[in-house]
Amino acid sequence: MSNATRSPDIRPKAPRIVLAILCVVALLGLAQCKMTADKVTGVSTTMDKAQLNRGSCVSECAHDANDAMDVEKDLHKQNVQDCHGDQACLDAEQARHNAAVDVVQENRKHCMDGCHHQGGGHGR
């Protein structure tokens, strides 16, 4: 049969058969896969109770530190006004304020570090 008499709708069946066989082999191979726990992959799709508590702890630390910073800012503002422009007083107040801010930030860091418990075991 020549190409001129061949119908354009008839295609070779071999590529379709090979593709079908590859699909079946792939399906059989994938059916043998086992599901793994999230801990194996290192990815967690849910938050456990410890993670929720840790988030709450960090939030409380930040809130407490922000409150302490607000108190310090108000105190600093009042102390600056009480200096009445005296440069020695202003310098001393600025040094006190910087030290107080450092203490607030250090307390924030220590509080947040306490929120992260490494490991879940209990020493006995």
VMD Tcl script that builds the backbone (N, CA, C; Angstrom):
set m [mol new atoms 372]
animate dup $m
set s [atomselect $m all]
$s set {name element resname resid chain x y z} {
  {N N MET 1 A 0.835 -1.153 0.000}
  {CA C MET 1 A 0.000 0.000 0.000}
  {C C MET 1 A 0.895 1.236 0.000}
  {N N SER 2 A 0.576 2.199 -0.820}
  {CA C SER 2 A 1.398 3.393 -0.894}
  {C C SER 2 A 0.867 4.437 0.071}
  {N N ASN 3 A 1.679 5.459 0.322}
  {CA C ASN 3 A 1.285 6.528 1.238}
  {C C ASN 3 A 0.078 7.292 0.731}
  {N N ALA 4 A -0.100 7.334 -0.579}
  {CA C ALA 4 A -1.224 8.065 -1.146}
  {C C ALA 4 A -2.549 7.383 -0.839}
  {N N THR 5 A -2.565 6.070 -0.705}
  {CA C THR 5 A -3.813 5.348 -0.455}
  {C C THR 5 A -4.075 5.144 1.032}
  {N N ARG 6 A -3.112 5.450 1.884}
  {CA C ARG 6 A -3.266 5.266 3.330}
  {C C ARG 6 A -4.150 6.373 3.901}
  {N N SER 7 A -5.046 6.040 4.795}
  {CA C SER 7 A -5.950 7.007 5.416}
  {C C SER 7 A -5.177 7.829 6.458}
  {N N PRO 8 A -5.373 9.158 6.519}
  {CA C PRO 8 A -4.649 9.986 7.486}
  {C C PRO 8 A -5.094 9.724 8.926}
  {N N ASP 9 A -6.240 9.121 9.185}
  {CA C ASP 9 A -6.727 8.847 10.535}
  {C C ASP 9 A -6.078 7.619 11.151}
  {N N ILE 10 A -5.463 6.799 10.373}
  {CA C ILE 10 A -4.842 5.586 10.902}
  {C C ILE 10 A -3.424 5.926 11.349}
  {N N ARG 11 A -3.161 5.737 12.618}
  {CA C ARG 11 A -1.837 6.017 13.173}
  {C C ARG 11 A -1.228 4.707 13.631}
  {N N PRO 12 A 0.074 4.647 13.686}
  {CA C PRO 12 A 0.715 3.424 14.183}
  {C C PRO 12 A 0.308 3.178 15.631}
  {N N LYS 13 A 0.011 1.949 15.965}
  {CA C LYS 13 A -0.455 1.608 17.308}
  {C C LYS 13 A 0.687 1.314 18.267}
  {N N ALA 14 A 1.879 1.080 17.821}
  {CA C ALA 14 A 3.003 0.707 18.682}
  {C C ALA 14 A 3.303 1.768 19.748}
  {N N PRO 15 A 3.378 3.077 19.442}
  {CA C PRO 15 A 3.664 4.055 20.497}
  {C C PRO 15 A 2.586 4.085 21.587}
  {N N ARG 16 A 1.342 3.890 21.202}
  {CA C ARG 16 A 0.258 3.874 22.189}
  {C C ARG 16 A 0.374 2.660 23.103}
  {N N ILE 17 A 0.726 1.545 22.553}
  {CA C ILE 17 A 0.873 0.323 23.350}
  {C C ILE 17 A 2.037 0.473 24.319}
  {N N VAL 18 A 3.159 1.015 23.853}
  {CA C VAL 18 A 4.329 1.224 24.723}
  {C C VAL 18 A 3.970 2.193 25.842}
  {N N LEU 19 A 3.263 3.270 25.522}
  {CA C LEU 19 A 2.858 4.240 26.531}
  {C C LEU 19 A 1.929 3.609 27.563}
  {N N ALA 20 A 1.005 2.786 27.119}
  {CA C ALA 20 A 0.086 2.108 28.032}
  {C C ALA 20 A 0.843 1.170 28.967}
  {N N ILE 21 A 1.810 0.440 28.422}
  {CA C ILE 21 A 2.608 -0.478 29.252}
  {C C ILE 21 A 3.410 0.309 30.283}
  {N N LEU 22 A 4.009 1.439 29.881}
  {CA C LEU 22 A 4.765 2.266 30.825}
  {C C LEU 22 A 3.869 2.807 31.938}
  {N N CYS 23 A 2.658 3.194 31.604}
  {CA C CYS 23 A 1.720 3.688 32.618}
  {C C CYS 23 A 1.374 2.597 33.625}
  {N N VAL 24 A 1.130 1.397 33.142}
  {CA C VAL 24 A 0.803 0.278 34.030}
  {C C VAL 24 A 1.986 -0.034 34.936}
  {N N VAL 25 A 3.192 -0.067 34.385}
  {CA C VAL 25 A 4.390 -0.344 35.193}
  {C C VAL 25 A 4.579 0.745 36.249}
  {N N ALA 26 A 4.377 2.007 35.863}
  {CA C ALA 26 A 4.522 3.105 36.821}
  {C C ALA 26 A 3.487 2.998 37.935}
  {N N LEU 27 A 2.252 2.684 37.588}
  {CA C LEU 27 A 1.209 2.535 38.608}
  {C C LEU 27 A 1.529 1.399 39.569}
  {N N LEU 28 A 2.006 0.295 39.057}
  {CA C LEU 28 A 2.361 -0.833 39.923}
  {C C LEU 28 A 3.538 -0.476 40.819}
  {N N GLY 29 A 4.496 0.239 40.267}
  {CA C GLY 29 A 5.657 0.633 41.068}
  {C C GLY 29 A 5.290 1.614 42.160}
  {N N LEU 30 A 4.450 2.582 41.862}
  {CA C LEU 30 A 4.046 3.571 42.852}
  {C C LEU 30 A 3.120 2.981 43.902}
  {N N ALA 31 A 2.424 1.949 43.567}
  {CA C ALA 31 A 1.515 1.317 44.528}
  {C C ALA 31 A 2.298 0.658 45.654}
  {N N GLN 32 A 3.575 0.424 45.464}
  {CA C GLN 32 A 4.393 -0.221 46.479}
  {C C GLN 32 A 4.977 0.773 47.479}
  {N N CYS 33 A 4.810 2.082 47.257}
  {CA C CYS 33 A 5.345 3.100 48.154}
  {C C CYS 33 A 4.603 3.061 49.484}
  {N N LYS 34 A 5.336 3.364 50.541}
  {CA C LYS 34 A 4.738 3.410 51.869}
  {C C LYS 34 A 4.666 4.852 52.342}
  {N N MET 35 A 3.612 5.153 53.056}
  {CA C MET 35 A 3.495 6.477 53.653}
  {C C MET 35 A 4.468 6.555 54.824}
  {N N THR 36 A 5.092 7.731 55.000}
  {CA C THR 36 A 6.006 7.909 56.124}
  {C C THR 36 A 5.434 8.950 57.062}
  {N N ALA 37 A 5.887 8.894 58.294}
  {CA C ALA 37 A 5.447 9.871 59.279}
  {C C ALA 37 A 6.103 11.208 58.982}
  {N N ASP 38 A 5.477 12.284 59.453}
  {CA C ASP 38 A 6.035 13.620 59.247}
  {C C ASP 38 A 7.419 13.738 59.868}
  {N N LYS 39 A 7.656 13.029 60.952}
  {CA C LYS 39 A 8.944 13.125 61.634}
  {C C LYS 39 A 10.080 12.626 60.750}
  {N N VAL 40 A 9.795 11.677 59.867}
  {CA C VAL 40 A 10.827 11.146 58.986}
  {C C VAL 40 A 11.243 12.192 57.965}
  {N N THR 41 A 10.277 12.909 57.426}
  {CA C THR 41 A 10.581 13.901 56.405}
  {C C THR 41 A 11.038 15.217 56.998}
  {N N GLY 42 A 10.788 15.426 58.279}
  {CA C GLY 42 A 11.162 16.671 58.923}
  {C C GLY 42 A 10.161 17.790 58.699}
  {N N VAL 43 A 9.055 17.492 58.076}
  {CA C VAL 43 A 8.035 18.503 57.801}
  {C C VAL 43 A 6.791 18.156 58.597}
  {N N SER 44 A 6.326 19.107 59.349}
  {CA C SER 44 A 5.117 18.890 60.129}
  {C C SER 44 A 3.972 19.636 59.478}
  {N N THR 45 A 2.864 18.931 59.295}
  {CA C THR 45 A 1.701 19.582 58.680}
  {C C THR 45 A 0.707 20.047 59.718}
  {N N THR 46 A 0.920 19.694 60.974}
  {CA C THR 46 A 0.036 20.132 62.043}
  {C C THR 46 A 0.871 20.672 63.182}
  {N N MET 47 A 0.248 21.508 64.011}
  {CA C MET 47 A 0.947 22.039 65.177}
  {C C MET 47 A 0.534 21.212 66.392}
  {N N ASP 48 A 1.527 20.671 67.098}
  {CA C ASP 48 A 1.193 19.922 68.299}
  {C C ASP 48 A 1.057 20.891 69.480}
  {N N LYS 49 A 0.680 20.353 70.625}
  {CA C LYS 49 A 0.412 21.178 71.795}
  {C C LYS 49 A 1.660 21.933 72.247}
  {N N ALA 50 A 2.829 21.294 72.163}
  {CA C ALA 50 A 4.061 21.959 72.574}
  {C C ALA 50 A 4.356 23.166 71.694}
  {N N GLN 51 A 4.095 23.043 70.386}
  {CA C GLN 51 A 4.335 24.160 69.481}
  {C C GLN 51 A 3.385 25.311 69.790}
  {N N LEU 52 A 2.139 24.994 70.104}
  {CA C LEU 52 A 1.181 26.035 70.451}
  {C C LEU 52 A 1.599 26.735 71.731}
  {N N ASN 53 A 2.041 25.954 72.730}
  {CA C ASN 53 A 2.483 26.533 73.998}
  {C C ASN 53 A 3.716 27.398 73.789}
  {N N ARG 54 A 4.639 26.957 72.931}
  {CA C ARG 54 A 5.853 27.706 72.657}
  {C C ARG 54 A 5.498 29.050 72.014}
  {N N GLY 55 A 4.573 29.017 71.069}
  {CA C GLY 55 A 4.144 30.256 70.418}
  {C C GLY 55 A 3.498 31.203 71.406}
  {N N SER 56 A 2.714 30.672 72.308}
  {CA C SER 56 A 2.072 31.483 73.331}
  {C C SER 56 A 3.117 32.065 74.276}
  {N N CYS 57 A 4.104 31.271 74.625}
  {CA C CYS 57 A 5.173 31.708 75.520}
  {C C CYS 57 A 5.950 32.858 74.888}
  {N N VAL 58 A 6.324 32.694 73.622}
  {CA C VAL 58 A 7.080 33.742 72.920}
  {C C VAL 58 A 6.245 35.015 72.839}
  {N N SER 59 A 4.965 34.861 72.571}
  {CA C SER 59 A 4.077 36.009 72.487}
  {C C SER 59 A 3.990 36.731 73.834}
  {N N GLU 60 A 3.900 35.975 74.912}
  {CA C GLU 60 A 3.848 36.576 76.245}
  {C C GLU 60 A 5.142 37.306 76.562}
  {N N CYS 61 A 6.284 36.711 76.183}
  {CA C CYS 61 A 7.576 37.366 76.413}
  {C C CYS 61 A 7.637 38.698 75.679}
  {N N ALA 62 A 7.214 38.696 74.431}
  {CA C ALA 62 A 7.237 39.921 73.636}
  {C C ALA 62 A 6.296 40.966 74.230}
  {N N HIS 63 A 5.119 40.529 74.656}
  {CA C HIS 63 A 4.142 41.452 75.243}
  {C C HIS 63 A 4.696 42.073 76.528}
  {N N ASP 64 A 5.270 41.238 77.398}
  {CA C ASP 64 A 5.831 41.740 78.652}
  {C C ASP 64 A 6.975 42.720 78.397}
  {N N ALA 65 A 7.836 42.392 77.432}
  {CA C ALA 65 A 8.957 43.275 77.114}
  {C C ALA 65 A 8.462 44.597 76.539}
  {N N ASN 66 A 7.441 44.538 75.703}
  {CA C ASN 66 A 6.887 45.779 75.149}
  {C C ASN 66 A 6.279 46.649 76.243}
  {N N ASP 67 A 5.609 46.024 77.205}
  {CA C ASP 67 A 5.058 46.772 78.333}
  {C C ASP 67 A 6.174 47.430 79.143}
  {N N ALA 68 A 7.238 46.662 79.390}
  {CA C ALA 68 A 8.373 47.208 80.147}
  {C C ALA 68 A 9.029 48.354 79.383}
  {N N MET 69 A 9.105 48.235 78.073}
  {CA C MET 69 A 9.700 49.296 77.256}
  {C C MET 69 A 8.839 50.552 77.299}
  {N N ASP 70 A 7.520 50.391 77.282}
  {CA C ASP 70 A 6.620 51.551 77.383}
  {C C ASP 70 A 6.802 52.271 78.716}
  {N N VAL 71 A 6.925 51.502 79.793}
  {CA C VAL 71 A 7.142 52.095 81.115}
  {C C VAL 71 A 8.462 52.854 81.124}
  {N N GLU 72 A 9.494 52.247 80.558}
  {CA C GLU 72 A 10.815 52.894 80.523}
  {C C GLU 72 A 10.794 54.170 79.691}
  {N N LYS 73 A 10.099 54.152 78.563}
  {CA C LYS 73 A 10.011 55.362 77.731}
  {C C LYS 73 A 9.328 56.503 78.490}
  {N N ASP 74 A 8.257 56.167 79.198}
  {CA C ASP 74 A 7.548 57.193 79.972}
  {C C ASP 74 A 8.444 57.746 81.078}
  {N N LEU 75 A 9.166 56.864 81.766}
  {CA C LEU 75 A 10.070 57.289 82.826}
  {C C LEU 75 A 11.183 58.178 82.252}
  {N N HIS 76 A 11.730 57.775 81.137}
  {CA C HIS 76 A 12.804 58.547 80.502}
  {C C HIS 76 A 12.303 59.944 80.118}
  {N N LYS 77 A 11.128 59.988 79.538}
  {CA C LYS 77 A 10.553 61.282 79.138}
  {C C LYS 77 A 10.390 62.195 80.354}
  {N N GLN 78 A 9.871 61.639 81.438}
  {CA C GLN 78 A 9.675 62.424 82.667}
  {C C GLN 78 A 11.015 62.873 83.243}
  {N N ASN 79 A 12.005 61.977 83.253}
  {CA C ASN 79 A 13.319 62.317 83.802}
  {C C ASN 79 A 14.002 63.408 82.972}
  {N N VAL 80 A 13.842 63.362 81.660}
  {CA C VAL 80 A 14.410 64.406 80.798}
  {C C VAL 80 A 13.766 65.760 81.125}
  {N N GLN 81 A 12.463 65.762 81.318}
  {CA C GLN 81 A 11.785 67.017 81.675}
  {C C GLN 81 A 12.282 67.532 83.028}
  {N N ASP 82 A 12.504 66.598 83.963}
  {CA C ASP 82 A 12.957 66.985 85.301}
  {C C ASP 82 A 14.381 67.538 85.297}
  {N N CYS 83 A 15.150 67.275 84.254}
  {CA C CYS 83 A 16.522 67.792 84.174}
  {C C CYS 83 A 16.532 69.296 83.863}
  {N N HIS 84 A 15.474 69.835 83.318}
  {CA C HIS 84 A 15.352 71.265 83.003}
  {C C HIS 84 A 16.543 71.772 82.208}
  {N N GLY 85 A 16.999 70.956 81.229}
  {CA C GLY 85 A 18.071 71.406 80.346}
  {C C GLY 85 A 19.472 71.246 80.889}
  {N N ASP 86 A 19.643 70.758 82.118}
  {CA C ASP 86 A 20.986 70.556 82.698}
  {C C ASP 86 A 21.680 69.414 81.943}
  {N N GLN 87 A 22.792 69.757 81.281}
  {CA C GLN 87 A 23.451 68.781 80.413}
  {C C GLN 87 A 23.986 67.577 81.192}
  {N N ALA 88 A 24.532 67.772 82.361}
  {CA C ALA 88 A 25.043 66.655 83.164}
  {C C ALA 88 A 23.895 65.721 83.546}
  {N N CYS 89 A 22.778 66.309 83.917}
  {CA C CYS 89 A 21.589 65.530 84.260}
  {C C CYS 89 A 21.084 64.754 83.040}
  {N N LEU 90 A 21.039 65.437 81.881}
  {CA C LEU 90 A 20.586 64.782 80.646}
  {C C LEU 90 A 21.510 63.631 80.238}
  {N N ASP 91 A 22.827 63.840 80.387}
  {CA C ASP 91 A 23.784 62.782 80.046}
  {C C ASP 91 A 23.608 61.575 80.964}
  {N N ALA 92 A 23.428 61.852 82.263}
  {CA C ALA 92 A 23.228 60.767 83.223}
  {C C ALA 92 A 21.926 60.018 82.930}
  {N N GLU 93 A 20.889 60.765 82.600}
  {CA C GLU 93 A 19.597 60.136 82.283}
  {C C GLU 93 A 19.695 59.292 81.023}
  {N N GLN 94 A 20.414 59.798 80.034}
  {CA C GLN 94 A 20.563 59.030 78.800}
  {C C GLN 94 A 21.308 57.720 79.067}
  {N N ALA 95 A 22.339 57.768 79.895}
  {CA C ALA 95 A 23.090 56.552 80.246}
  {C C ALA 95 A 22.195 55.577 81.015}
  {N N ARG 96 A 21.391 56.117 81.954}
  {CA C ARG 96 A 20.477 55.257 82.717}
  {C C ARG 96 A 19.451 54.624 81.791}
  {N N HIS 97 A 18.910 55.414 80.885}
  {CA C HIS 97 A 17.903 54.931 79.939}
  {C C HIS 97 A 18.477 53.832 79.032}
  {N N ASN 98 A 19.670 54.054 78.495}
  {CA C ASN 98 A 20.308 53.039 77.629}
  {C C ASN 98 A 20.513 51.730 78.382}
  {N N ALA 99 A 20.943 51.824 79.636}
  {CA C ALA 99 A 21.148 50.617 80.443}
  {C C ALA 99 A 19.817 49.915 80.708}
  {N N ALA 100 A 18.766 50.695 80.969}
  {CA C ALA 100 A 17.447 50.106 81.232}
  {C C ALA 100 A 16.901 49.411 79.980}
  {N N VAL 101 A 17.099 50.026 78.808}
  {CA C VAL 101 A 16.653 49.412 77.554}
  {C C VAL 101 A 17.413 48.106 77.327}
  {N N ASP 102 A 18.710 48.111 77.602}
  {CA C ASP 102 A 19.504 46.882 77.454}
  {C C ASP 102 A 18.983 45.776 78.365}
  {N N VAL 103 A 18.602 46.133 79.586}
  {CA C VAL 103 A 18.066 45.142 80.527}
  {C C VAL 103 A 16.738 44.578 80.008}
  {N N VAL 104 A 15.876 45.426 79.490}
  {CA C VAL 104 A 14.591 44.964 78.944}
  {C C VAL 104 A 14.829 44.003 77.786}
  {N N GLN 105 A 15.736 44.354 76.889}
  {CA C GLN 105 A 16.023 43.490 75.735}
  {C C GLN 105 A 16.651 42.167 76.177}
  {N N GLU 106 A 17.528 42.218 77.163}
  {CA C GLU 106 A 18.155 40.994 77.671}
  {C C GLU 106 A 17.107 40.097 78.342}
  {N N ASN 107 A 16.201 40.717 79.099}
  {CA C ASN 107 A 15.127 39.943 79.728}
  {C C ASN 107 A 14.223 39.312 78.677}
  {N N ARG 108 A 13.945 40.031 77.600}
  {CA C ARG 108 A 13.137 39.488 76.504}
  {C C ARG 108 A 13.827 38.252 75.922}
  {N N LYS 109 A 15.121 38.370 75.668}
  {CA C LYS 109 A 15.880 37.256 75.083}
  {C C LYS 109 A 15.873 36.041 76.014}
  {N N HIS 110 A 16.137 36.261 77.299}
  {CA C HIS 110 A 16.151 35.138 78.248}
  {C C HIS 110 A 14.769 34.490 78.358}
  {N N CYS 111 A 13.738 35.302 78.349}
  {CA C CYS 111 A 12.378 34.770 78.415}
  {C C CYS 111 A 12.086 33.901 77.188}
  {N N MET 112 A 12.413 34.406 76.005}
  {CA C MET 112 A 12.143 33.652 74.779}
  {C C MET 112 A 12.999 32.393 74.689}
  {N N ASP 113 A 14.237 32.469 75.166}
  {CA C ASP 113 A 15.089 31.275 75.182}
  {C C ASP 113 A 14.475 30.195 76.067}
  {N N GLY 114 A 13.809 30.609 77.135}
  {CA C GLY 114 A 13.160 29.654 78.026}
  {C C GLY 114 A 11.946 28.998 77.391}
  {N N CYS 115 A 11.422 29.588 76.321}
  {CA C CYS 115 A 10.262 29.017 75.637}
  {C C CYS 115 A 10.643 27.833 74.756}
  {N N HIS 116 A 11.886 27.729 74.363}
  {CA C HIS 116 A 12.335 26.686 73.434}
  {C C HIS 116 A 12.990 25.558 74.221}
  {N N HIS 117 A 12.235 24.508 74.429}
  {CA C HIS 117 A 12.748 23.357 75.148}
  {C C HIS 117 A 13.321 22.374 74.135}
  {N N GLN 118 A 14.581 22.089 74.252}
  {CA C GLN 118 A 15.214 21.153 73.317}
  {C C GLN 118 A 14.904 19.741 73.752}
  {N N GLY 119 A 14.384 18.949 72.834}
  {CA C GLY 119 A 14.061 17.547 73.131}
  {C C GLY 119 A 12.777 17.445 73.904}
  {N N GLY 120 A 12.198 16.258 73.905}
  {CA C GLY 120 A 10.928 16.073 74.594}
  {C C GLY 120 A 11.017 15.095 75.745}
  {N N GLY 121 A 12.225 14.610 76.022}
  {CA C GLY 121 A 12.368 13.594 77.060}
  {C C GLY 121 A 12.387 14.182 78.444}
  {N N HIS 122 A 12.248 13.317 79.397}
  {CA C HIS 122 A 12.306 13.707 80.800}
  {C C HIS 122 A 13.473 12.983 81.453}
  {N N GLY 123 A 14.409 13.734 82.012}
  {CA C GLY 123 A 15.540 13.112 82.681}
  {C C GLY 123 A 15.107 12.470 83.982}
  {N N ARG 124 A 15.527 11.226 84.179}
  {CA C ARG 124 A 15.147 10.530 85.418}
  {C C ARG 124 A 16.338 9.847 85.986}
}
mol reanalyze $m
mol bondsrecalc $m
mol representation Tube
mol addrep $m
